[in-house]
Amino acid sequence: MIYREVENPKCVFCVFATPLTGTEDMLCKKCGVVSENHVCKKFKYDVRKRKIHPKIRIETNRFHAEDFEI
């Protein structure tokens, strides 16, 4: 993802944007105050702004074969 085009560009992931506290708006150095879904021609992806959520692990040891019988 770092070396290819971003699938869903948004100001939330842009180098030039910073979030405004208390709102869902962003302060862009190029466009001023914009919504977090706004995209302009100056968009530049910042890898560090993406929040990666860990996968949820299922506890398979709790289940038995009888749990899946009809």
N, CA, C, O and CB atoms as a CASP TS submission, in Angstrom:
PFRMAT TS
TARGET T0000
AUTHOR 0000-0000-0000
METHOD Language model
MODEL 1
PARENT N/A
ATOM      1  N   MET     1       0.816  -1.188   0.000  1.00  0.00           N
ATOM      2  CA  MET     1       0.000   0.000   0.000  1.00  0.00           C
ATOM      3  C   MET     1       0.861   1.253   0.000  1.00  0.00           C
ATOM      4  O   MET     1       0.417   2.310  -0.450  1.00  0.00           O
ATOM      5  CB  MET     1      -0.929  -0.003   1.192  1.00  0.00           C
ATOM      6  N   ILE     2       2.044   1.150   0.482  1.00  0.00           N
ATOM      7  CA  ILE     2       2.903   2.321   0.550  1.00  0.00           C
ATOM      8  C   ILE     2       3.330   2.766  -0.844  1.00  0.00           C
ATOM      9  O   ILE     2       3.420   3.965  -1.109  1.00  0.00           O
ATOM     10  CB  ILE     2       4.130   2.030   1.411  1.00  0.00           C
ATOM     11  N   TYR     3       3.591   1.828  -1.726  1.00  0.00           N
ATOM     12  CA  TYR     3       4.156   2.149  -3.031  1.00  0.00           C
ATOM     13  C   TYR     3       3.121   2.216  -4.156  1.00  0.00           C
ATOM     14  O   TYR     3       3.497   2.420  -5.310  1.00  0.00           O
ATOM     15  CB  TYR     3       5.195   1.137  -3.381  1.00  0.00           C
ATOM     16  N   ARG     4       1.862   2.057  -3.864  1.00  0.00           N
ATOM     17  CA  ARG     4       0.830   2.157  -4.896  1.00  0.00           C
ATOM     18  C   ARG     4      -0.163   3.247  -4.512  1.00  0.00           C
ATOM     19  O   ARG     4      -0.095   3.809  -3.420  1.00  0.00           O
ATOM     20  CB  ARG     4       0.104   0.797  -5.092  1.00  0.00           C
ATOM     21  N   GLU     5      -1.075   3.533  -5.415  1.00  0.00           N
ATOM     22  CA  GLU     5      -2.086   4.556  -5.166  1.00  0.00           C
ATOM     23  C   GLU     5      -2.990   4.144  -4.004  1.00  0.00           C
ATOM     24  O   GLU     5      -3.258   2.958  -3.811  1.00  0.00           O
ATOM     25  CB  GLU     5      -2.923   4.807  -6.434  1.00  0.00           C
ATOM     26  N   VAL     6      -3.447   5.102  -3.252  1.00  0.00           N
ATOM     27  CA  VAL     6      -4.348   4.855  -2.130  1.00  0.00           C
ATOM     28  C   VAL     6      -5.734   4.557  -2.692  1.00  0.00           C
ATOM     29  O   VAL     6      -6.230   5.293  -3.545  1.00  0.00           O
ATOM     30  CB  VAL     6      -4.386   6.076  -1.146  1.00  0.00           C
ATOM     31  N   GLU     7      -6.371   3.468  -2.211  1.00  0.00           N
ATOM     32  CA  GLU     7      -7.684   3.094  -2.720  1.00  0.00           C
ATOM     33  C   GLU     7      -8.763   4.099  -2.350  1.00  0.00           C
ATOM     34  O   GLU     7      -9.669   4.361  -3.141  1.00  0.00           O
ATOM     35  CB  GLU     7      -8.064   1.735  -2.205  1.00  0.00           C
ATOM     36  N   ASN     8      -8.671   4.660  -1.152  1.00  0.00           N
ATOM     37  CA  ASN     8      -9.713   5.552  -0.668  1.00  0.00           C
ATOM     38  C   ASN     8      -9.063   6.812  -0.084  1.00  0.00           C
ATOM     39  O   ASN     8      -8.944   6.934   1.135  1.00  0.00           O
ATOM     40  CB  ASN     8     -10.604   4.840   0.394  1.00  0.00           C
ATOM     41  N   PRO     9      -8.641   7.752  -0.944  1.00  0.00           N
ATOM     42  CA  PRO     9      -7.975   8.948  -0.413  1.00  0.00           C
ATOM     43  C   PRO     9      -8.944   9.840   0.351  1.00  0.00           C
ATOM     44  O   PRO     9     -10.045  10.116  -0.124  1.00  0.00           O
ATOM     45  CB  PRO     9      -7.328   9.741  -1.546  1.00  0.00           C
ATOM     46  N   LYS    10      -8.539  10.285   1.523  1.00  0.00           N
ATOM     47  CA  LYS    10      -9.303  11.201   2.362  1.00  0.00           C
ATOM     48  C   LYS    10      -8.327  12.137   3.044  1.00  0.00           C
ATOM     49  O   LYS    10      -7.149  11.811   3.190  1.00  0.00           O
ATOM     50  CB  LYS    10     -10.170  10.434   3.409  1.00  0.00           C
ATOM     51  N   CYS    11      -8.802  13.289   3.459  1.00  0.00           N
ATOM     52  CA  CYS    11      -7.939  14.236   4.174  1.00  0.00           C
ATOM     53  C   CYS    11      -7.447  13.675   5.501  1.00  0.00           C
ATOM     54  O   CYS    11      -6.431  14.134   6.024  1.00  0.00           O
ATOM     55  CB  CYS    11      -8.682  15.539   4.416  1.00  0.00           C
ATOM     56  N   VAL    12      -8.138  12.708   6.045  1.00  0.00           N
ATOM     57  CA  VAL    12      -7.726  12.098   7.304  1.00  0.00           C
ATOM     58  C   VAL    12      -6.337  11.473   7.156  1.00  0.00           C
ATOM     59  O   VAL    12      -5.575  11.436   8.122  1.00  0.00           O
ATOM     60  CB  VAL    12      -8.754  11.034   7.755  1.00  0.00           C
ATOM     61  N   PHE    13      -5.998  10.985   5.966  1.00  0.00           N
ATOM     62  CA  PHE    13      -4.732  10.311   5.724  1.00  0.00           C
ATOM     63  C   PHE    13      -3.720  11.186   4.998  1.00  0.00           C
ATOM     64  O   PHE    13      -2.698  10.676   4.538  1.00  0.00           O
ATOM     65  CB  PHE    13      -4.969   9.062   4.935  1.00  0.00           C
ATOM     66  N   CYS    14      -3.968  12.472   4.883  1.00  0.00           N
ATOM     67  CA  CYS    14      -3.101  13.373   4.129  1.00  0.00           C
ATOM     68  C   CYS    14      -2.012  13.978   5.016  1.00  0.00           C
ATOM     69  O   CYS    14      -2.219  14.203   6.208  1.00  0.00           O
ATOM     70  CB  CYS    14      -3.928  14.486   3.487  1.00  0.00           C
ATOM     71  N   VAL    15      -0.864  14.233   4.419  1.00  0.00           N
ATOM     72  CA  VAL    15       0.261  14.838   5.119  1.00  0.00           C
ATOM     73  C   VAL    15      -0.056  16.272   5.539  1.00  0.00           C
ATOM     74  O   VAL    15       0.404  16.722   6.589  1.00  0.00           O
ATOM     75  CB  VAL    15       1.508  14.810   4.236  1.00  0.00           C
ATOM     76  N   PHE    16      -0.820  16.980   4.749  1.00  0.00           N
ATOM     77  CA  PHE    16      -1.074  18.399   4.970  1.00  0.00           C
ATOM     78  C   PHE    16      -2.216  18.680   5.945  1.00  0.00           C
ATOM     79  O   PHE    16      -2.426  19.835   6.316  1.00  0.00           O
ATOM     80  CB  PHE    16      -1.370  19.056   3.666  1.00  0.00           C
ATOM     81  N   ALA    17      -2.957  17.659   6.369  1.00  0.00           N
ATOM     82  CA  ALA    17      -4.138  17.867   7.211  1.00  0.00           C
ATOM     83  C   ALA    17      -3.872  17.492   8.664  1.00  0.00           C
ATOM     84  O   ALA    17      -3.157  16.534   8.958  1.00  0.00           O
ATOM     85  CB  ALA    17      -5.314  17.058   6.678  1.00  0.00           C
ATOM     86  N   THR    18      -4.467  18.274   9.567  1.00  0.00           N
ATOM     87  CA  THR    18      -4.443  17.961  10.994  1.00  0.00           C
ATOM     88  C   THR    18      -5.868  18.052  11.522  1.00  0.00           C
ATOM     89  O   THR    18      -6.618  18.938  11.111  1.00  0.00           O
ATOM     90  CB  THR    18      -3.487  18.926  11.779  1.00  0.00           C
ATOM     91  N   PRO    19      -6.259  17.151  12.427  1.00  0.00           N
ATOM     92  CA  PRO    19      -7.642  17.172  12.926  1.00  0.00           C
ATOM     93  C   PRO    19      -7.897  18.356  13.852  1.00  0.00           C
ATOM     94  O   PRO    19      -7.022  18.775  14.609  1.00  0.00           O
ATOM     95  CB  PRO    19      -7.956  15.872  13.661  1.00  0.00           C
ATOM     96  N   LEU    20      -9.115  18.883  13.774  1.00  0.00           N
ATOM     97  CA  LEU    20      -9.555  19.942  14.682  1.00  0.00           C
ATOM     98  C   LEU    20     -10.265  19.277  15.860  1.00  0.00           C
ATOM     99  O   LEU    20     -11.177  18.475  15.658  1.00  0.00           O
ATOM    100  CB  LEU    20     -10.499  20.976  13.952  1.00  0.00           C
ATOM    101  N   THR    21      -9.865  19.597  17.062  1.00  0.00           N
ATOM    102  CA  THR    21     -10.458  18.967  18.241  1.00  0.00           C
ATOM    103  C   THR    21     -11.916  19.392  18.405  1.00  0.00           C
ATOM    104  O   THR    21     -12.270  20.552  18.194  1.00  0.00           O
ATOM    105  CB  THR    21      -9.653  19.323  19.504  1.00  0.00           C
ATOM    106  N   GLY    22     -12.737  18.439  18.780  1.00  0.00           N
ATOM    107  CA  GLY    22     -14.144  18.717  19.035  1.00  0.00           C
ATOM    108  C   GLY    22     -15.027  18.638  17.801  1.00  0.00           C
ATOM    109  O   GLY    22     -16.249  18.713  17.923  1.00  0.00           O
ATOM    110  N   THR    23     -14.448  18.490  16.620  1.00  0.00           N
ATOM    111  CA  THR    23     -15.232  18.380  15.385  1.00  0.00           C
ATOM    112  C   THR    23     -14.698  17.237  14.551  1.00  0.00           C
ATOM    113  O   THR    23     -13.688  16.622  14.895  1.00  0.00           O
ATOM    114  CB  THR    23     -15.197  19.702  14.577  1.00  0.00           C
ATOM    115  N   GLU    24     -15.380  16.953  13.451  1.00  0.00           N
ATOM    116  CA  GLU    24     -14.902  15.943  12.513  1.00  0.00           C
ATOM    117  C   GLU    24     -14.219  16.601  11.319  1.00  0.00           C
ATOM    118  O   GLU    24     -14.015  15.955  10.291  1.00  0.00           O
ATOM    119  CB  GLU    24     -16.064  15.054  12.040  1.00  0.00           C
ATOM    120  N   ASP    25     -13.865  17.875  11.442  1.00  0.00           N
ATOM    121  CA  ASP    25     -13.228  18.609  10.360  1.00  0.00           C
ATOM    122  C   ASP    25     -11.714  18.529  10.474  1.00  0.00           C
ATOM    123  O   ASP    25     -11.168  18.187  11.522  1.00  0.00           O
ATOM    124  CB  ASP    25     -13.683  20.066  10.362  1.00  0.00           C
ATOM    125  N   MET    26     -11.051  18.851   9.373  1.00  0.00           N
ATOM    126  CA  MET    26      -9.597  18.846   9.311  1.00  0.00           C
ATOM    127  C   MET    26      -9.118  20.234   8.912  1.00  0.00           C
ATOM    128  O   MET    26      -9.809  20.945   8.182  1.00  0.00           O
ATOM    129  CB  MET    26      -9.082  17.771   8.314  1.00  0.00           C
ATOM    130  N   LEU    27      -7.953  20.618   9.382  1.00  0.00           N
ATOM    131  CA  LEU    27      -7.328  21.867   8.978  1.00  0.00           C
ATOM    132  C   LEU    27      -6.238  21.528   7.975  1.00  0.00           C
ATOM    133  O   LEU    27      -5.196  20.981   8.335  1.00  0.00           O
ATOM    134  CB  LEU    27      -6.752  22.651  10.206  1.00  0.00           C
ATOM    135  N   CYS    28      -6.487  21.856   6.719  1.00  0.00           N
ATOM    136  CA  CYS    28      -5.565  21.551   5.634  1.00  0.00           C
ATOM    137  C   CYS    28      -4.659  22.757   5.389  1.00  0.00           C
ATOM    138  O   CYS    28      -5.131  23.893   5.371  1.00  0.00           O
ATOM    139  CB  CYS    28      -6.337  21.168   4.341  1.00  0.00           C
ATOM    140  N   LYS    29      -3.369  22.516   5.202  1.00  0.00           N
ATOM    141  CA  LYS    29      -2.426  23.600   4.933  1.00  0.00           C
ATOM    142  C   LYS    29      -2.654  24.210   3.555  1.00  0.00           C
ATOM    143  O   LYS    29      -2.252  25.347   3.305  1.00  0.00           O
ATOM    144  CB  LYS    29      -0.993  23.092   5.045  1.00  0.00           C
ATOM    145  N   LYS    30      -3.294  23.465   2.664  1.00  0.00           N
ATOM    146  CA  LYS    30      -3.520  23.926   1.292  1.00  0.00           C
ATOM    147  C   LYS    30      -4.915  24.513   1.074  1.00  0.00           C
ATOM    148  O   LYS    30      -5.067  25.491   0.342  1.00  0.00           O
ATOM    149  CB  LYS    30      -3.305  22.785   0.332  1.00  0.00           C
ATOM    150  N   CYS    31      -5.955  23.911   1.715  1.00  0.00           N
ATOM    151  CA  CYS    31      -7.350  24.301   1.447  1.00  0.00           C
ATOM    152  C   CYS    31      -8.060  24.949   2.628  1.00  0.00           C
ATOM    153  O   CYS    31      -9.173  25.447   2.460  1.00  0.00           O
ATOM    154  CB  CYS    31      -8.129  23.100   1.022  1.00  0.00           C
ATOM    155  N   GLY    32      -7.470  24.964   3.796  1.00  0.00           N
ATOM    156  CA  GLY    32      -8.139  25.522   4.970  1.00  0.00           C
ATOM    157  C   GLY    32      -8.943  24.470   5.698  1.00  0.00           C
ATOM    158  O   GLY    32      -8.538  23.308   5.741  1.00  0.00           O
ATOM    159  N   VAL    33     -10.075  24.846   6.273  1.00  0.00           N
ATOM    160  CA  VAL    33     -10.920  23.919   7.027  1.00  0.00           C
ATOM    161  C   VAL    33     -11.785  23.135   6.049  1.00  0.00           C
ATOM    162  O   VAL    33     -12.539  23.711   5.265  1.00  0.00           O
ATOM    163  CB  VAL    33     -11.805  24.679   8.066  1.00  0.00           C
ATOM    164  N   VAL    34     -11.663  21.800   6.108  1.00  0.00           N
ATOM    165  CA  VAL    34     -12.421  20.909   5.219  1.00  0.00           C
ATOM    166  C   VAL    34     -12.925  19.722   6.035  1.00  0.00           C
ATOM    167  O   VAL    34     -12.485  19.507   7.164  1.00  0.00           O
ATOM    168  CB  VAL    34     -11.541  20.423   4.011  1.00  0.00           C
ATOM    169  N   SER    35     -13.852  18.952   5.458  1.00  0.00           N
ATOM    170  CA  SER    35     -14.329  17.747   6.138  1.00  0.00           C
ATOM    171  C   SER    35     -13.267  16.662   6.019  1.00  0.00           C
ATOM    172  O   SER    35     -12.361  16.755   5.192  1.00  0.00           O
ATOM    173  CB  SER    35     -15.687  17.261   5.542  1.00  0.00           C
ATOM    174  N   GLU    36     -13.385  15.639   6.846  1.00  0.00           N
ATOM    175  CA  GLU    36     -12.376  14.583   6.835  1.00  0.00           C
ATOM    176  C   GLU    36     -12.432  13.727   5.576  1.00  0.00           C
ATOM    177  O   GLU    36     -11.469  13.018   5.284  1.00  0.00           O
ATOM    178  CB  GLU    36     -12.541  13.705   8.047  1.00  0.00           C
ATOM    179  N   ASN    37     -13.528  13.770   4.821  1.00  0.00           N
ATOM    180  CA  ASN    37     -13.662  13.005   3.582  1.00  0.00           C
ATOM    181  C   ASN    37     -13.247  13.799   2.348  1.00  0.00           C
ATOM    182  O   ASN    37     -13.264  13.265   1.239  1.00  0.00           O
ATOM    183  CB  ASN    37     -15.087  12.537   3.423  1.00  0.00           C
ATOM    184  N   HIS    38     -12.882  15.042   2.521  1.00  0.00           N
ATOM    185  CA  HIS    38     -12.497  15.907   1.408  1.00  0.00           C
ATOM    186  C   HIS    38     -11.179  15.430   0.787  1.00  0.00           C
ATOM    187  O   HIS    38     -10.290  14.950   1.491  1.00  0.00           O
ATOM    188  CB  HIS    38     -12.370  17.371   1.883  1.00  0.00           C
ATOM    189  N   VAL    39     -11.064  15.568  -0.534  1.00  0.00           N
ATOM    190  CA  VAL    39      -9.827  15.240  -1.231  1.00  0.00           C
ATOM    191  C   VAL    39      -9.531  16.347  -2.225  1.00  0.00           C
ATOM    192  O   VAL    39     -10.416  16.766  -2.971  1.00  0.00           O
ATOM    193  CB  VAL    39      -9.925  13.858  -1.945  1.00  0.00           C
ATOM    194  N   CYS    40      -8.291  16.825  -2.244  1.00  0.00           N
ATOM    195  CA  CYS    40      -7.905  17.856  -3.214  1.00  0.00           C
ATOM    196  C   CYS    40      -6.766  17.333  -4.090  1.00  0.00           C
ATOM    197  O   CYS    40      -6.305  16.206  -3.909  1.00  0.00           O
ATOM    198  CB  CYS    40      -7.480  19.170  -2.488  1.00  0.00           C
ATOM    199  N   LYS    41      -6.322  18.144  -5.026  1.00  0.00           N
ATOM    200  CA  LYS    41      -5.250  17.750  -5.938  1.00  0.00           C
ATOM    201  C   LYS    41      -3.911  17.605  -5.224  1.00  0.00           C
ATOM    202  O   LYS    41      -3.031  16.905  -5.726  1.00  0.00           O
ATOM    203  CB  LYS    41      -5.125  18.760  -7.058  1.00  0.00           C
ATOM    204  N   LYS    42      -3.732  18.233  -4.090  1.00  0.00           N
ATOM    205  CA  LYS    42      -2.468  18.214  -3.353  1.00  0.00           C
ATOM    206  C   LYS    42      -2.359  17.028  -2.390  1.00  0.00           C
ATOM    207  O   LYS    42      -1.417  16.965  -1.600  1.00  0.00           O
ATOM    208  CB  LYS    42      -2.308  19.507  -2.583  1.00  0.00           C
ATOM    209  N   PHE    43      -3.311  16.087  -2.446  1.00  0.00           N
ATOM    210  CA  PHE    43      -3.329  14.952  -1.518  1.00  0.00           C
ATOM    211  C   PHE    43      -2.014  14.179  -1.582  1.00  0.00           C
ATOM    212  O   PHE    43      -1.531  13.828  -2.658  1.00  0.00           O
ATOM    213  CB  PHE    43      -4.510  14.016  -1.832  1.00  0.00           C
ATOM    214  N   LYS    44      -1.452  13.925  -0.405  1.00  0.00           N
ATOM    215  CA  LYS    44      -0.241  13.123  -0.281  1.00  0.00           C
ATOM    216  C   LYS    44      -0.429  12.199   0.909  1.00  0.00           C
ATOM    217  O   LYS    44      -0.647  12.656   2.031  1.00  0.00           O
ATOM    218  CB  LYS    44       1.038  14.020  -0.115  1.00  0.00           C
ATOM    219  N   TYR    45      -0.344  10.898   0.662  1.00  0.00           N
ATOM    220  CA  TYR    45      -0.639   9.888   1.679  1.00  0.00           C
ATOM    221  C   TYR    45       0.435   9.859   2.763  1.00  0.00           C
ATOM    222  O   TYR    45       1.631   9.899   2.474  1.00  0.00           O
ATOM    223  CB  TYR    45      -0.766   8.506   1.034  1.00  0.00           C
ATOM    224  N   ASP    46      -0.016   9.788   4.019  1.00  0.00           N
ATOM    225  CA  ASP    46       0.873   9.660   5.171  1.00  0.00           C
ATOM    226  C   ASP    46       0.589   8.316   5.847  1.00  0.00           C
ATOM    227  O   ASP    46      -0.491   8.115   6.403  1.00  0.00           O
ATOM    228  CB  ASP    46       0.680  10.855   6.179  1.00  0.00           C
ATOM    229  N   VAL    47       1.534   7.419   5.798  1.00  0.00           N
ATOM    230  CA  VAL    47       1.366   6.068   6.323  1.00  0.00           C
ATOM    231  C   VAL    47       1.091   6.082   7.823  1.00  0.00           C
ATOM    232  O   VAL    47       0.328   5.252   8.315  1.00  0.00           O
ATOM    233  CB  VAL    47       2.602   5.231   6.028  1.00  0.00           C
ATOM    234  N   ARG    48       1.694   7.001   8.546  1.00  0.00           N
ATOM    235  CA  ARG    48       1.584   7.028  10.008  1.00  0.00           C
ATOM    236  C   ARG    48       0.199   7.431  10.499  1.00  0.00           C
ATOM    237  O   ARG    48      -0.107   7.220  11.673  1.00  0.00           O
ATOM    238  CB  ARG    48       2.606   7.973  10.576  1.00  0.00           C
ATOM    239  N   LYS    49      -0.646   8.001   9.651  1.00  0.00           N
ATOM    240  CA  LYS    49      -1.980   8.426  10.085  1.00  0.00           C
ATOM    241  C   LYS    49      -3.010   7.305  10.011  1.00  0.00           C
ATOM    242  O   LYS    49      -4.100   7.445  10.565  1.00  0.00           O
ATOM    243  CB  LYS    49      -2.446   9.592   9.245  1.00  0.00           C
ATOM    244  N   ARG    50      -2.700   6.211   9.349  1.00  0.00           N
ATOM    245  CA  ARG    50      -3.627   5.094   9.249  1.00  0.00           C
ATOM    246  C   ARG    50      -3.575   4.297  10.538  1.00  0.00           C
ATOM    247  O   ARG    50      -2.494   3.926  10.994  1.00  0.00           O
ATOM    248  CB  ARG    50      -3.297   4.197   8.031  1.00  0.00           C
ATOM    249  N   LYS    51      -4.728   4.028  11.129  1.00  0.00           N
ATOM    250  CA  LYS    51      -4.807   3.229  12.350  1.00  0.00           C
ATOM    251  C   LYS    51      -5.095   1.782  11.949  1.00  0.00           C
ATOM    252  O   LYS    51      -6.096   1.494  11.293  1.00  0.00           O
ATOM    253  CB  LYS    51      -5.913   3.781  13.328  1.00  0.00           C
ATOM    254  N   ILE    52      -4.222   0.899  12.345  1.00  0.00           N
ATOM    255  CA  ILE    52      -4.377  -0.508  12.013  1.00  0.00           C
ATOM    256  C   ILE    52      -4.975  -1.215  13.218  1.00  0.00           C
ATOM    257  O   ILE    52      -4.432  -1.158  14.321  1.00  0.00           O
ATOM    258  CB  ILE    52      -3.017  -1.149  11.600  1.00  0.00           C
ATOM    259  N   HIS    53      -6.096  -1.878  12.994  1.00  0.00           N
ATOM    260  CA  HIS    53      -6.777  -2.603  14.056  1.00  0.00           C
ATOM    261  C   HIS    53      -6.362  -4.072  14.001  1.00  0.00           C
ATOM    262  O   HIS    53      -6.405  -4.677  12.930  1.00  0.00           O
ATOM    263  CB  HIS    53      -8.320  -2.457  13.930  1.00  0.00           C
ATOM    264  N   PRO    54      -5.963  -4.653  15.119  1.00  0.00           N
ATOM    265  CA  PRO    54      -5.574  -6.070  15.112  1.00  0.00           C
ATOM    266  C   PRO    54      -6.787  -6.958  14.866  1.00  0.00           C
ATOM    267  O   PRO    54      -7.917  -6.618  15.216  1.00  0.00           O
ATOM    268  CB  PRO    54      -4.897  -6.455  16.443  1.00  0.00           C
ATOM    269  N   LYS    55      -6.518  -8.101  14.255  1.00  0.00           N
ATOM    270  CA  LYS    55      -7.594  -9.056  14.003  1.00  0.00           C
ATOM    271  C   LYS    55      -8.072  -9.651  15.326  1.00  0.00           C
ATOM    272  O   LYS    55      -7.279  -9.869  16.243  1.00  0.00           O
ATOM    273  CB  LYS    55      -7.122 -10.176  13.036  1.00  0.00           C
ATOM    274  N   ILE    56      -9.357  -9.907  15.413  1.00  0.00           N
ATOM    275  CA  ILE    56      -9.936 -10.501  16.608  1.00  0.00           C
ATOM    276  C   ILE    56      -9.698 -12.007  16.560  1.00  0.00           C
ATOM    277  O   ILE    56     -10.019 -12.669  15.573  1.00  0.00           O
ATOM    278  CB  ILE    56     -11.460 -10.176  16.722  1.00  0.00           C
ATOM    279  N   ARG    57      -9.145 -12.520  17.612  1.00  0.00           N
ATOM    280  CA  ARG    57      -8.869 -13.953  17.677  1.00  0.00           C
ATOM    281  C   ARG    57     -10.052 -14.663  18.315  1.00  0.00           C
ATOM    282  O   ARG    57     -10.566 -14.236  19.348  1.00  0.00           O
ATOM    283  CB  ARG    57      -7.567 -14.237  18.471  1.00  0.00           C
ATOM    284  N   ILE    58     -10.472 -15.741  17.692  1.00  0.00           N
ATOM    285  CA  ILE    58     -11.567 -16.552  18.214  1.00  0.00           C
ATOM    286  C   ILE    58     -10.973 -17.677  19.050  1.00  0.00           C
ATOM    287  O   ILE    58     -10.049 -18.372  18.627  1.00  0.00           O
ATOM    288  CB  ILE    58     -12.457 -17.119  17.059  1.00  0.00           C
ATOM    289  N   GLU    59     -11.516 -17.836  20.226  1.00  0.00           N
ATOM    290  CA  GLU    59     -11.046 -18.899  21.100  1.00  0.00           C
ATOM    291  C   GLU    59     -11.681 -20.213  20.667  1.00  0.00           C
ATOM    292  O   GLU    59     -12.800 -20.532  21.068  1.00  0.00           O
ATOM    293  CB  GLU    59     -11.373 -18.589  22.584  1.00  0.00           C
ATOM    294  N   THR    60     -10.968 -20.968  19.853  1.00  0.00           N
ATOM    295  CA  THR    60     -11.515 -22.208  19.308  1.00  0.00           C
ATOM    296  C   THR    60     -11.517 -23.343  20.325  1.00  0.00           C
ATOM    297  O   THR    60     -12.202 -24.345  20.119  1.00  0.00           O
ATOM    298  CB  THR    60     -10.729 -22.624  18.087  1.00  0.00           C
ATOM    299  N   ASN    61     -10.782 -23.213  21.396  1.00  0.00           N
ATOM    300  CA  ASN    61     -10.751 -24.292  22.386  1.00  0.00           C
ATOM    301  C   ASN    61     -12.045 -24.368  23.195  1.00  0.00           C
ATOM    302  O   ASN    61     -12.266 -25.343  23.913  1.00  0.00           O
ATOM    303  CB  ASN    61      -9.569 -24.101  23.327  1.00  0.00           C
ATOM    304  N   ARG    62     -12.902 -23.351  23.086  1.00  0.00           N
ATOM    305  CA  ARG    62     -14.182 -23.373  23.802  1.00  0.00           C
ATOM    306  C   ARG    62     -15.221 -24.229  23.096  1.00  0.00           C
ATOM    307  O   ARG    62     -16.193 -24.653  23.721  1.00  0.00           O
ATOM    308  CB  ARG    62     -14.714 -21.962  23.965  1.00  0.00           C
ATOM    309  N   PHE    63     -15.037 -24.490  21.811  1.00  0.00           N
ATOM    310  CA  PHE    63     -16.036 -25.213  21.020  1.00  0.00           C
ATOM    311  C   PHE    63     -15.699 -26.700  20.937  1.00  0.00           C
ATOM    312  O   PHE    63     -14.538 -27.107  20.988  1.00  0.00           O
ATOM    313  CB  PHE    63     -16.134 -24.617  19.608  1.00  0.00           C
ATOM    314  N   HIS    64     -16.758 -27.488  20.808  1.00  0.00           N
ATOM    315  CA  HIS    64     -16.626 -28.937  20.651  1.00  0.00           C
ATOM    316  C   HIS    64     -17.412 -29.347  19.430  1.00  0.00           C
ATOM    317  O   HIS    64     -18.192 -28.556  18.900  1.00  0.00           O
ATOM    318  CB  HIS    64     -17.121 -29.704  21.917  1.00  0.00           C
ATOM    319  N   ALA    65     -17.219 -30.575  18.972  1.00  0.00           N
ATOM    320  CA  ALA    65     -17.920 -31.074  17.794  1.00  0.00           C
ATOM    321  C   ALA    65     -19.442 -31.099  18.029  1.00  0.00           C
ATOM    322  O   ALA    65     -20.215 -30.933  17.085  1.00  0.00           O
ATOM    323  CB  ALA    65     -17.410 -32.484  17.429  1.00  0.00           C
ATOM    324  N   GLU    66     -19.865 -31.302  19.267  1.00  0.00           N
ATOM    325  CA  GLU    66     -21.297 -31.338  19.573  1.00  0.00           C
ATOM    326  C   GLU    66     -21.961 -29.974  19.381  1.00  0.00           C
ATOM    327  O   GLU    66     -23.170 -29.916  19.157  1.00  0.00           O
ATOM    328  CB  GLU    66     -21.511 -31.816  21.003  1.00  0.00           C
ATOM    329  N   ASP    67     -21.228 -28.910  19.459  1.00  0.00           N
ATOM    330  CA  ASP    67     -21.787 -27.566  19.273  1.00  0.00           C
ATOM    331  C   ASP    67     -22.253 -27.327  17.848  1.00  0.00           C
ATOM    332  O   ASP    67     -23.083 -26.451  17.606  1.00  0.00           O
ATOM    333  CB  ASP    67     -20.763 -26.518  19.652  1.00  0.00           C
ATOM    334  N   PHE    68     -21.721 -28.104  16.892  1.00  0.00           N
ATOM    335  CA  PHE    68     -22.045 -27.880  15.491  1.00  0.00           C
ATOM    336  C   PHE    68     -22.972 -28.934  14.915  1.00  0.00           C
ATOM    337  O   PHE    68     -23.179 -28.973  13.702  1.00  0.00           O
ATOM    338  CB  PHE    68     -20.793 -27.831  14.688  1.00  0.00           C
ATOM    339  N   GLU    69     -23.523 -29.775  15.744  1.00  0.00           N
ATOM    340  CA  GLU    69     -24.476 -30.795  15.281  1.00  0.00           C
ATOM    341  C   GLU    69     -25.892 -30.232  15.257  1.00  0.00           C
ATOM    342  O   GLU    69     -26.265 -29.368  16.051  1.00  0.00           O
ATOM    343  CB  GLU    69     -24.416 -32.049  16.186  1.00  0.00           C
ATOM    344  N   ILE    70     -26.656 -30.758  14.319  1.00  0.00           N
ATOM    345  CA  ILE    70     -28.066 -30.325  14.216  1.00  0.00           C
ATOM    346  C   ILE    70     -28.954 -31.338  14.902  1.00  0.00           C
ATOM    347  O   ILE    70     -30.173 -31.169  14.933  1.00  0.00           O
ATOM    348  CB  ILE    70     -28.500 -30.147  12.731  1.00  0.00           C
TER
END
